[in-house]
Amino acid sequence: MENMMENMKCVTVYTNEFEKFSDIFEQILVSDIPENEDTEIEGVTVGLVTEIPEEYIEQMRVKPEVVVMRDKKRNITILQHGKIFEIFIPSV
């Protein structure tokens, strides 16, 4: 079994529109999203996963088609690729 990243959760946001993502980003961070179930925030589907392979972020960030964004103050990493954004948030 692969190592999982401890104390991290990943919220997948199913949109390729940065403006729409940006509009709901803060709301996503404070929402209580059920694990392994898709939910909707302002018309955009989002899902939460807490089991993330240890090397996933590193594997994704070297791909040329993946945009990597960081919020250093909150230790959040955001990956954008295809028609999704993935927000990696430290669990409390």
Summary of the structure (lengths in Angstrom):
residues: 92
radius of gyration: 12.6
end to end distance: 24.5
largest distance: 37.7
contacts: 228
relative contact order: 0.29
helix: 21%
strand: 40%
